[in-house]
């Protein structure tokens, strides 16, 4: 598990949530959409790390 990559993904998620919230407060649909995209990117990064962890686990058992 690469903790640095997971930390970056978590930071991106927080950034996305903040930007989406700002868009909700200001009524800016671009900020909302960009915030949601950052959250989706974060989820993809976490999924990638999960897959890498699972692959390593399988290789280590073999």
CHARMM internal coordinates of N, CA and C (Angstrom, degrees):
IC EDIT
DIST 1 N 1 CA 1.4457
DIST 1 CA 1 C 1.5259
ANGL 1 N 1 CA 1 C 108.39
DIST 1 C 2 N 1.2899
ANGL 1 CA 1 C 2 N 115.84
DIHE 1 N 1 CA 1 C 2 N 127.09
DIST 2 N 2 CA 1.4497
ANGL 1 C 2 N 2 CA 120.58
DIHE 1 CA 1 C 2 N 2 CA 178.63
DIST 2 CA 2 C 1.5287
ANGL 2 N 2 CA 2 C 108.51
DIHE 1 C 2 N 2 CA 2 C -94.44
DIST 2 C 3 N 1.3148
ANGL 2 CA 2 C 3 N 115.47
DIHE 2 N 2 CA 2 C 3 N 100.69
DIST 3 N 3 CA 1.4709
ANGL 2 C 3 N 3 CA 120.37
DIHE 2 CA 2 C 3 N 3 CA -176.78
DIST 3 CA 3 C 1.5206
ANGL 3 N 3 CA 3 C 112.26
DIHE 2 C 3 N 3 CA 3 C -63.59
DIST 3 C 4 N 1.3242
ANGL 3 CA 3 C 4 N 116.60
DIHE 3 N 3 CA 3 C 4 N -32.80
DIST 4 N 4 CA 1.4632
ANGL 3 C 4 N 4 CA 119.53
DIHE 3 CA 3 C 4 N 4 CA 179.55
DIST 4 CA 4 C 1.5278
ANGL 4 N 4 CA 4 C 110.88
DIHE 3 C 4 N 4 CA 4 C -63.11
DIST 4 C 5 N 1.3327
ANGL 4 CA 4 C 5 N 116.48
DIHE 4 N 4 CA 4 C 5 N -43.72
DIST 5 N 5 CA 1.4658
ANGL 4 C 5 N 5 CA 120.24
DIHE 4 CA 4 C 5 N 5 CA 178.89
DIST 5 CA 5 C 1.5233
ANGL 5 N 5 CA 5 C 111.38
DIHE 4 C 5 N 5 CA 5 C -66.10
DIST 5 C 6 N 1.3236
ANGL 5 CA 5 C 6 N 116.47
DIHE 5 N 5 CA 5 C 6 N -39.45
DIST 6 N 6 CA 1.4676
ANGL 5 C 6 N 6 CA 119.49
DIHE 5 CA 5 C 6 N 6 CA 178.03
DIST 6 CA 6 C 1.5284
ANGL 6 N 6 CA 6 C 110.75
DIHE 5 C 6 N 6 CA 6 C -66.01
DIST 6 C 7 N 1.3218
ANGL 6 CA 6 C 7 N 117.23
DIHE 6 N 6 CA 6 C 7 N -37.70
DIST 7 N 7 CA 1.4693
ANGL 6 C 7 N 7 CA 120.63
DIHE 6 CA 6 C 7 N 7 CA 178.28
DIST 7 CA 7 C 1.5318
ANGL 7 N 7 CA 7 C 110.39
DIHE 6 C 7 N 7 CA 7 C -65.28
DIST 7 C 8 N 1.3335
ANGL 7 CA 7 C 8 N 116.16
DIHE 7 N 7 CA 7 C 8 N -41.28
DIST 8 N 8 CA 1.4673
ANGL 7 C 8 N 8 CA 119.75
DIHE 7 CA 7 C 8 N 8 CA 177.93
DIST 8 CA 8 C 1.5268
ANGL 8 N 8 CA 8 C 110.56
DIHE 7 C 8 N 8 CA 8 C -63.07
DIST 8 C 9 N 1.3277
ANGL 8 CA 8 C 9 N 116.19
DIHE 8 N 8 CA 8 C 9 N -41.17
DIST 9 N 9 CA 1.4566
ANGL 8 C 9 N 9 CA 120.48
DIHE 8 CA 8 C 9 N 9 CA 179.58
DIST 9 CA 9 C 1.5252
ANGL 9 N 9 CA 9 C 110.59
DIHE 8 C 9 N 9 CA 9 C -64.59
DIST 9 C 10 N 1.3216
ANGL 9 CA 9 C 10 N 116.88
DIHE 9 N 9 CA 9 C 10 N -41.31
DIST 10 N 10 CA 1.4606
ANGL 9 C 10 N 10 CA 120.67
DIHE 9 CA 9 C 10 N 10 CA 178.60
DIST 10 CA 10 C 1.5301
ANGL 10 N 10 CA 10 C 110.75
DIHE 9 C 10 N 10 CA 10 C -64.84
DIST 10 C 11 N 1.3293
ANGL 10 CA 10 C 11 N 116.08
DIHE 10 N 10 CA 10 C 11 N -41.16
DIST 11 N 11 CA 1.4640
ANGL 10 C 11 N 11 CA 119.78
DIHE 10 CA 10 C 11 N 11 CA 177.59
DIST 11 CA 11 C 1.5314
ANGL 11 N 11 CA 11 C 110.69
DIHE 10 C 11 N 11 CA 11 C -62.38
DIST 11 C 12 N 1.3294
ANGL 11 CA 11 C 12 N 116.60
DIHE 11 N 11 CA 11 C 12 N -40.06
DIST 12 N 12 CA 1.4694
ANGL 11 C 12 N 12 CA 120.71
DIHE 11 CA 11 C 12 N 12 CA 178.96
DIST 12 CA 12 C 1.5288
ANGL 12 N 12 CA 12 C 110.09
DIHE 11 C 12 N 12 CA 12 C -64.51
DIST 12 C 13 N 1.3346
ANGL 12 CA 12 C 13 N 116.74
DIHE 12 N 12 CA 12 C 13 N -38.09
DIST 13 N 13 CA 1.4554
ANGL 12 C 13 N 13 CA 121.07
DIHE 12 CA 12 C 13 N 13 CA 178.29
DIST 13 CA 13 C 1.5292
ANGL 13 N 13 CA 13 C 110.66
DIHE 12 C 13 N 13 CA 13 C -63.74
DIST 13 C 14 N 1.3162
ANGL 13 CA 13 C 14 N 116.69
DIHE 13 N 13 CA 13 C 14 N -45.87
DIST 14 N 14 CA 1.4642
ANGL 13 C 14 N 14 CA 121.00
DIHE 13 CA 13 C 14 N 14 CA 179.18
DIST 14 CA 14 C 1.5276
ANGL 14 N 14 CA 14 C 110.25
DIHE 13 C 14 N 14 CA 14 C -62.32
DIST 14 C 15 N 1.3292
ANGL 14 CA 14 C 15 N 115.77
DIHE 14 N 14 CA 14 C 15 N -42.86
DIST 15 N 15 CA 1.4675
ANGL 14 C 15 N 15 CA 120.45
DIHE 14 CA 14 C 15 N 15 CA 177.93
DIST 15 CA 15 C 1.5285
ANGL 15 N 15 CA 15 C 110.44
DIHE 14 C 15 N 15 CA 15 C -60.09
DIST 15 C 16 N 1.3291
ANGL 15 CA 15 C 16 N 115.78
DIHE 15 N 15 CA 15 C 16 N -42.94
DIST 16 N 16 CA 1.4606
ANGL 15 C 16 N 16 CA 120.30
DIHE 15 CA 15 C 16 N 16 CA 179.75
DIST 16 CA 16 C 1.5137
ANGL 16 N 16 CA 16 C 112.52
DIHE 15 C 16 N 16 CA 16 C -65.02
DIST 16 C 17 N 1.3372
ANGL 16 CA 16 C 17 N 116.71
DIHE 16 N 16 CA 16 C 17 N -42.08
DIST 17 N 17 CA 1.4693
ANGL 16 C 17 N 17 CA 120.33
DIHE 16 CA 16 C 17 N 17 CA 178.57
DIST 17 CA 17 C 1.5289
ANGL 17 N 17 CA 17 C 110.65
DIHE 16 C 17 N 17 CA 17 C -62.51
DIST 17 C 18 N 1.3341
ANGL 17 CA 17 C 18 N 116.06
DIHE 17 N 17 CA 17 C 18 N -41.75
DIST 18 N 18 CA 1.4683
ANGL 17 C 18 N 18 CA 120.22
DIHE 17 CA 17 C 18 N 18 CA 179.52
DIST 18 CA 18 C 1.5277
ANGL 18 N 18 CA 18 C 110.64
DIHE 17 C 18 N 18 CA 18 C -64.64
DIST 18 C 19 N 1.3291
ANGL 18 CA 18 C 19 N 115.78
DIHE 18 N 18 CA 18 C 19 N -42.98
DIST 19 N 19 CA 1.4695
ANGL 18 C 19 N 19 CA 118.68
DIHE 18 CA 18 C 19 N 19 CA -179.26
DIST 19 CA 19 C 1.5256
ANGL 19 N 19 CA 19 C 110.81
DIHE 18 C 19 N 19 CA 19 C -67.28
DIST 19 C 20 N 1.3176
ANGL 19 CA 19 C 20 N 116.93
DIHE 19 N 19 CA 19 C 20 N -39.55
DIST 20 N 20 CA 1.4639
ANGL 19 C 20 N 20 CA 119.73
DIHE 19 CA 19 C 20 N 20 CA 177.47
DIST 20 CA 20 C 1.5253
ANGL 20 N 20 CA 20 C 110.46
DIHE 19 C 20 N 20 CA 20 C -63.30
DIST 20 C 21 N 1.3400
ANGL 20 CA 20 C 21 N 116.62
DIHE 20 N 20 CA 20 C 21 N -42.83
DIST 21 N 21 CA 1.4614
ANGL 20 C 21 N 21 CA 120.74
DIHE 20 CA 20 C 21 N 21 CA 178.94
DIST 21 CA 21 C 1.5309
ANGL 21 N 21 CA 21 C 110.75
DIHE 20 C 21 N 21 CA 21 C -62.94
DIST 21 C 22 N 1.3200
ANGL 21 CA 21 C 22 N 116.58
DIHE 21 N 21 CA 21 C 22 N -41.15
DIST 22 N 22 CA 1.4733
ANGL 21 C 22 N 22 CA 120.39
DIHE 21 CA 21 C 22 N 22 CA 177.46
DIST 22 CA 22 C 1.5296
ANGL 22 N 22 CA 22 C 109.66
DIHE 21 C 22 N 22 CA 22 C -61.16
DIST 22 C 23 N 1.3254
ANGL 22 CA 22 C 23 N 116.05
DIHE 22 N 22 CA 22 C 23 N -42.76
DIST 23 N 23 CA 1.4637
ANGL 22 C 23 N 23 CA 119.88
DIHE 22 CA 22 C 23 N 23 CA 178.12
DIST 23 CA 23 C 1.5132
ANGL 23 N 23 CA 23 C 112.18
DIHE 22 C 23 N 23 CA 23 C -62.56
DIST 23 C 24 N 1.3362
ANGL 23 CA 23 C 24 N 115.98
DIHE 23 N 23 CA 23 C 24 N -36.36
DIST 24 N 24 CA 1.4660
ANGL 23 C 24 N 24 CA 119.21
DIHE 23 CA 23 C 24 N 24 CA 177.15
DIST 24 CA 24 C 1.5214
ANGL 24 N 24 CA 24 C 111.18
DIHE 23 C 24 N 24 CA 24 C -66.77
DIST 24 C 25 N 1.3169
ANGL 24 CA 24 C 25 N 116.29
DIHE 24 N 24 CA 24 C 25 N -40.32
DIST 25 N 25 CA 1.4764
ANGL 24 C 25 N 25 CA 120.63
DIHE 24 CA 24 C 25 N 25 CA -178.66
DIST 25 CA 25 C 1.5283
ANGL 25 N 25 CA 25 C 110.75
DIHE 24 C 25 N 25 CA 25 C -69.11
DIST 25 C 26 N 1.3360
ANGL 25 CA 25 C 26 N 116.06
DIHE 25 N 25 CA 25 C 26 N -43.78
DIST 26 N 26 CA 1.4654
ANGL 25 C 26 N 26 CA 119.81
DIHE 25 CA 25 C 26 N 26 CA -176.64
DIST 26 CA 26 C 1.5230
ANGL 26 N 26 CA 26 C 112.92
DIHE 25 C 26 N 26 CA 26 C -86.82
DIST 26 C 27 N 1.3279
ANGL 26 CA 26 C 27 N 116.53
DIHE 26 N 26 CA 26 C 27 N -13.26
DIST 27 N 27 CA 1.4621
ANGL 26 C 27 N 27 CA 119.84
DIHE 26 CA 26 C 27 N 27 CA -177.92
DIST 27 CA 27 C 1.5173
ANGL 27 N 27 CA 27 C 113.19
DIHE 26 C 27 N 27 CA 27 C 78.62
DIST 27 C 28 N 1.3401
ANGL 27 CA 27 C 28 N 116.91
DIHE 27 N 27 CA 27 C 28 N 18.78
DIST 28 N 28 CA 1.4596
ANGL 27 C 28 N 28 CA 121.53
DIHE 27 CA 27 C 28 N 28 CA -178.04
DIST 28 CA 28 C 1.5310
ANGL 28 N 28 CA 28 C 109.70
DIHE 27 C 28 N 28 CA 28 C -90.58
DIST 28 C 29 N 1.3335
ANGL 28 CA 28 C 29 N 116.79
DIHE 28 N 28 CA 28 C 29 N 107.97
DIST 29 N 29 CA 1.4720
ANGL 28 C 29 N 29 CA 119.43
DIHE 28 CA 28 C 29 N 29 CA -177.82
DIST 29 CA 29 C 1.5296
ANGL 29 N 29 CA 29 C 112.86
DIHE 28 C 29 N 29 CA 29 C -65.80
DIST 29 C 30 N 1.3388
ANGL 29 CA 29 C 30 N 117.44
DIHE 29 N 29 CA 29 C 30 N -27.75
DIST 30 N 30 CA 1.4705
ANGL 29 C 30 N 30 CA 120.00
DIHE 29 CA 29 C 30 N 30 CA 178.69
DIST 30 CA 30 C 1.5281
ANGL 30 N 30 CA 30 C 110.35
DIHE 29 C 30 N 30 CA 30 C -66.81
DIST 30 C 31 N 1.3256
ANGL 30 CA 30 C 31 N 117.66
DIHE 30 N 30 CA 30 C 31 N -43.34
DIST 31 N 31 CA 1.4618
ANGL 30 C 31 N 31 CA 120.70
DIHE 30 CA 30 C 31 N 31 CA 177.89
DIST 31 CA 31 C 1.5253
ANGL 31 N 31 CA 31 C 110.66
DIHE 30 C 31 N 31 CA 31 C -63.30
DIST 31 C 32 N 1.3180
ANGL 31 CA 31 C 32 N 115.97
DIHE 31 N 31 CA 31 C 32 N -42.10
DIST 32 N 32 CA 1.4745
ANGL 31 C 32 N 32 CA 119.45
DIHE 31 CA 31 C 32 N 32 CA 178.18
DIST 32 CA 32 C 1.5178
ANGL 32 N 32 CA 32 C 110.53
DIHE 31 C 32 N 32 CA 32 C -59.64
DIST 32 C 33 N 1.3227
ANGL 32 CA 32 C 33 N 116.17
DIHE 32 N 32 CA 32 C 33 N -48.55
DIST 33 N 33 CA 1.4666
ANGL 32 C 33 N 33 CA 120.99
DIHE 32 CA 32 C 33 N 33 CA -177.56
DIST 33 CA 33 C 1.5273
ANGL 33 N 33 CA 33 C 111.32
DIHE 32 C 33 N 33 CA 33 C -64.67
DIST 33 C 34 N 1.3221
ANGL 33 CA 33 C 34 N 116.58
DIHE 33 N 33 CA 33 C 34 N -43.23
DIST 34 N 34 CA 1.4647
ANGL 33 C 34 N 34 CA 120.15
DIHE 33 CA 33 C 34 N 34 CA 179.72
DIST 34 CA 34 C 1.5333
ANGL 34 N 34 CA 34 C 110.42
DIHE 33 C 34 N 34 CA 34 C -64.88
DIST 34 C 35 N 1.3163
ANGL 34 CA 34 C 35 N 116.60
DIHE 34 N 34 CA 34 C 35 N -38.42
DIST 35 N 35 CA 1.4616
ANGL 34 C 35 N 35 CA 120.32
DIHE 34 CA 34 C 35 N 35 CA 177.12
DIST 35 CA 35 C 1.5115
ANGL 35 N 35 CA 35 C 111.58
DIHE 34 C 35 N 35 CA 35 C -63.43
DIST 35 C 36 N 1.3129
ANGL 35 CA 35 C 36 N 117.16
DIHE 35 N 35 CA 35 C 36 N -41.70
DIST 36 N 36 CA 1.4677
ANGL 35 C 36 N 36 CA 120.76
DIHE 35 CA 35 C 36 N 36 CA 177.87
DIST 36 CA 36 C 1.5217
ANGL 36 N 36 CA 36 C 110.78
DIHE 35 C 36 N 36 CA 36 C -66.16
DIST 36 C 37 N 1.3279
ANGL 36 CA 36 C 37 N 117.68
DIHE 36 N 36 CA 36 C 37 N -37.20
DIST 37 N 37 CA 1.4610
ANGL 36 C 37 N 37 CA 120.73
DIHE 36 CA 36 C 37 N 37 CA 177.90
DIST 37 CA 37 C 1.5250
ANGL 37 N 37 CA 37 C 110.72
DIHE 36 C 37 N 37 CA 37 C -63.87
DIST 37 C 38 N 1.3223
ANGL 37 CA 37 C 38 N 117.04
DIHE 37 N 37 CA 37 C 38 N -40.65
DIST 38 N 38 CA 1.4679
ANGL 37 C 38 N 38 CA 120.32
DIHE 37 CA 37 C 38 N 38 CA 178.42
DIST 38 CA 38 C 1.5295
ANGL 38 N 38 CA 38 C 110.57
DIHE 37 C 38 N 38 CA 38 C -64.21
DIST 38 C 39 N 1.3114
ANGL 38 CA 38 C 39 N 116.86
DIHE 38 N 38 CA 38 C 39 N -37.75
DIST 39 N 39 CA 1.4633
ANGL 38 C 39 N 39 CA 120.25
DIHE 38 CA 38 C 39 N 39 CA 178.13
DIST 39 CA 39 C 1.5285
ANGL 39 N 39 CA 39 C 110.42
DIHE 38 C 39 N 39 CA 39 C -66.60
DIST 39 C 40 N 1.3218
ANGL 39 CA 39 C 40 N 117.01
DIHE 39 N 39 CA 39 C 40 N -39.28
DIST 40 N 40 CA 1.4656
ANGL 39 C 40 N 40 CA 120.89
DIHE 39 CA 39 C 40 N 40 CA 178.03
DIST 40 CA 40 C 1.5290
ANGL 40 N 40 CA 40 C 110.54
DIHE 39 C 40 N 40 CA 40 C -66.04
DIST 40 C 41 N 1.3195
ANGL 40 CA 40 C 41 N 116.23
DIHE 40 N 40 CA 40 C 41 N -38.96
DIST 41 N 41 CA 1.4699
ANGL 40 C 41 N 41 CA 120.51
DIHE 40 CA 40 C 41 N 41 CA 176.66
DIST 41 CA 41 C 1.5248
ANGL 41 N 41 CA 41 C 110.00
DIHE 40 C 41 N 41 CA 41 C -62.05
DIST 41 C 42 N 1.3135
ANGL 41 CA 41 C 42 N 116.40
DIHE 41 N 41 CA 41 C 42 N -41.78
DIST 42 N 42 CA 1.4551
ANGL 41 C 42 N 42 CA 121.02
DIHE 41 CA 41 C 42 N 42 CA 178.51
DIST 42 CA 42 C 1.5260
ANGL 42 N 42 CA 42 C 110.89
DIHE 41 C 42 N 42 CA 42 C -61.36
DIST 42 C 43 N 1.3139
ANGL 42 CA 42 C 43 N 116.07
DIHE 42 N 42 CA 42 C 43 N -44.12
DIST 43 N 43 CA 1.4659
ANGL 42 C 43 N 43 CA 120.41
DIHE 42 CA 42 C 43 N 43 CA 179.40
DIST 43 CA 43 C 1.5291
ANGL 43 N 43 CA 43 C 110.40
DIHE 42 C 43 N 43 CA 43 C -62.18
DIST 43 C 44 N 1.3288
ANGL 43 CA 43 C 44 N 116.95
DIHE 43 N 43 CA 43 C 44 N -40.46
DIST 44 N 44 CA 1.4621
ANGL 43 C 44 N 44 CA 121.09
DIHE 43 CA 43 C 44 N 44 CA 178.78
DIST 44 CA 44 C 1.5278
ANGL 44 N 44 CA 44 C 110.58
DIHE 43 C 44 N 44 CA 44 C -64.30
DIST 44 C 45 N 1.3251
ANGL 44 CA 44 C 45 N 116.93
DIHE 44 N 44 CA 44 C 45 N -40.42
DIST 45 N 45 CA 1.4739
ANGL 44 C 45 N 45 CA 120.21
DIHE 44 CA 44 C 45 N 45 CA 178.44
DIST 45 CA 45 C 1.5244
ANGL 45 N 45 CA 45 C 110.93
DIHE 44 C 45 N 45 CA 45 C -63.81
DIST 45 C 46 N 1.3237
ANGL 45 CA 45 C 46 N 116.58
DIHE 45 N 45 CA 45 C 46 N -41.94
DIST 46 N 46 CA 1.4617
ANGL 45 C 46 N 46 CA 119.92
DIHE 45 CA 45 C 46 N 46 CA 178.38
DIST 46 CA 46 C 1.5323
ANGL 46 N 46 CA 46 C 110.45
DIHE 45 C 46 N 46 CA 46 C -64.13
DIST 46 C 47 N 1.3158
ANGL 46 CA 46 C 47 N 116.70
DIHE 46 N 46 CA 46 C 47 N -41.06
DIST 47 N 47 CA 1.4666
ANGL 46 C 47 N 47 CA 120.81
DIHE 46 CA 46 C 47 N 47 CA 178.61
DIST 47 CA 47 C 1.5209
ANGL 47 N 47 CA 47 C 110.44
DIHE 46 C 47 N 47 CA 47 C -62.61
DIST 47 C 48 N 1.3259
ANGL 47 CA 47 C 48 N 116.75
DIHE 47 N 47 CA 47 C 48 N -41.77
DIST 48 N 48 CA 1.4607
ANGL 47 C 48 N 48 CA 120.75
DIHE 47 CA 47 C 48 N 48 CA 177.87
DIST 48 CA 48 C 1.5247
ANGL 48 N 48 CA 48 C 110.54
DIHE 47 C 48 N 48 CA 48 C -59.71
DIST 48 C 49 N 1.3178
ANGL 48 CA 48 C 49 N 117.19
DIHE 48 N 48 CA 48 C 49 N -44.78
DIST 49 N 49 CA 1.4605
ANGL 48 C 49 N 49 CA 120.58
DIHE 48 CA 48 C 49 N 49 CA 179.03
DIST 49 CA 49 C 1.5299
ANGL 49 N 49 CA 49 C 111.23
DIHE 48 C 49 N 49 CA 49 C -65.42
DIST 49 C 50 N 1.3288
ANGL 49 CA 49 C 50 N 117.02
DIHE 49 N 49 CA 49 C 50 N -36.82
DIST 50 N 50 CA 1.4696
ANGL 49 C 50 N 50 CA 120.20
DIHE 49 CA 49 C 50 N 50 CA 176.89
DIST 50 CA 50 C 1.5218
ANGL 50 N 50 CA 50 C 110.72
DIHE 49 C 50 N 50 CA 50 C -62.36
DIST 50 C 51 N 1.3198
ANGL 50 CA 50 C 51 N 116.56
DIHE 50 N 50 CA 50 C 51 N -42.32
DIST 51 N 51 CA 1.4630
ANGL 50 C 51 N 51 CA 121.39
DIHE 50 CA 50 C 51 N 51 CA 179.35
DIST 51 CA 51 C 1.5251
ANGL 51 N 51 CA 51 C 110.22
DIHE 50 C 51 N 51 CA 51 C -65.01
DIST 51 C 52 N 1.3233
ANGL 51 CA 51 C 52 N 116.34
DIHE 51 N 51 CA 51 C 52 N -43.44
DIST 52 N 52 CA 1.4664
ANGL 51 C 52 N 52 CA 119.61
DIHE 51 CA 51 C 52 N 52 CA 178.19
DIST 52 CA 52 C 1.5294
ANGL 52 N 52 CA 52 C 110.68
DIHE 51 C 52 N 52 CA 52 C -61.33
DIST 52 C 53 N 1.3279
ANGL 52 CA 52 C 53 N 117.05
DIHE 52 N 52 CA 52 C 53 N -41.89
DIST 53 N 53 CA 1.4602
ANGL 52 C 53 N 53 CA 120.98
DIHE 52 CA 52 C 53 N 53 CA 178.98
DIST 53 CA 53 C 1.5242
ANGL 53 N 53 CA 53 C 111.04
DIHE 52 C 53 N 53 CA 53 C -62.82
DIST 53 C 54 N 1.3187
ANGL 53 CA 53 C 54 N 116.55
DIHE 53 N 53 CA 53 C 54 N -43.72
DIST 54 N 54 CA 1.4613
ANGL 53 C 54 N 54 CA 121.09
DIHE 53 CA 53 C 54 N 54 CA -179.01
DIST 54 CA 54 C 1.5310
ANGL 54 N 54 CA 54 C 110.17
DIHE 53 C 54 N 54 CA 54 C -65.45
DIST 54 C 55 N 1.3309
ANGL 54 CA 54 C 55 N 117.42
DIHE 54 N 54 CA 54 C 55 N -42.49
DIST 55 N 55 CA 1.4622
ANGL 54 C 55 N 55 CA 121.07
DIHE 54 CA 54 C 55 N 55 CA 178.80
DIST 55 CA 55 C 1.5274
ANGL 55 N 55 CA 55 C 110.55
DIHE 54 C 55 N 55 CA 55 C -61.74
DIST 55 C 56 N 1.3231
ANGL 55 CA 55 C 56 N 116.59
DIHE 55 N 55 CA 55 C 56 N -43.04
DIST 56 N 56 CA 1.4691
ANGL 55 C 56 N 56 CA 120.16
DIHE 55 CA 55 C 56 N 56 CA 178.62
DIST 56 CA 56 C 1.5251
ANGL 56 N 56 CA 56 C 110.20
DIHE 55 C 56 N 56 CA 56 C -63.15
DIST 56 C 57 N 1.3137
ANGL 56 CA 56 C 57 N 117.10
DIHE 56 N 56 CA 56 C 57 N -40.82
DIST 57 N 57 CA 1.4525
ANGL 56 C 57 N 57 CA 121.34
DIHE 56 CA 56 C 57 N 57 CA 178.56
DIST 57 CA 57 C 1.5355
ANGL 57 N 57 CA 57 C 111.05
DIHE 56 C 57 N 57 CA 57 C -60.82
DIST 57 C 58 N 1.3242
ANGL 57 CA 57 C 58 N 116.45
DIHE 57 N 57 CA 57 C 58 N -42.39
DIST 58 N 58 CA 1.4627
ANGL 57 C 58 N 58 CA 121.11
DIHE 57 CA 57 C 58 N 58 CA -179.94
DIST 58 CA 58 C 1.5386
ANGL 58 N 58 CA 58 C 110.28
DIHE 57 C 58 N 58 CA 58 C -66.65
DIST 58 C 59 N 1.3245
ANGL 58 CA 58 C 59 N 116.43
DIHE 58 N 58 CA 58 C 59 N -44.00
DIST 59 N 59 CA 1.4601
ANGL 58 C 59 N 59 CA 120.50
DIHE 58 CA 58 C 59 N 59 CA 179.81
DIST 59 CA 59 C 1.5306
ANGL 59 N 59 CA 59 C 110.37
DIHE 58 C 59 N 59 CA 59 C -64.24
DIST 59 C 60 N 1.3098
ANGL 59 CA 59 C 60 N 117.03
DIHE 59 N 59 CA 59 C 60 N -40.54
DIST 60 N 60 CA 1.4706
ANGL 59 C 60 N 60 CA 120.67
DIHE 59 CA 59 C 60 N 60 CA -179.12
DIST 60 CA 60 C 1.5213
ANGL 60 N 60 CA 60 C 111.92
DIHE 59 C 60 N 60 CA 60 C -65.84
DIST 60 C 61 N 1.3242
ANGL 60 CA 60 C 61 N 117.57
DIHE 60 N 60 CA 60 C 61 N -29.86
DIST 61 N 61 CA 1.4691
ANGL 60 C 61 N 61 CA 121.02
DIHE 60 CA 60 C 61 N 61 CA 179.13
DIST 61 CA 61 C 1.5236
ANGL 61 N 61 CA 61 C 111.54
DIHE 60 C 61 N 61 CA 61 C -77.38
DIST 61 C 62 N 1.3204
ANGL 61 CA 61 C 62 N 116.55
DIHE 61 N 61 CA 61 C 62 N -24.30
DIST 62 N 62 CA 1.4808
ANGL 61 C 62 N 62 CA 119.84
DIHE 61 CA 61 C 62 N 62 CA -174.55
DIST 62 CA 62 C 1.5129
ANGL 62 N 62 CA 62 C 112.14
DIHE 61 C 62 N 62 CA 62 C -75.54
END
COOR INIT
IC SEED 1 N 1 CA 1 C
IC BUILD
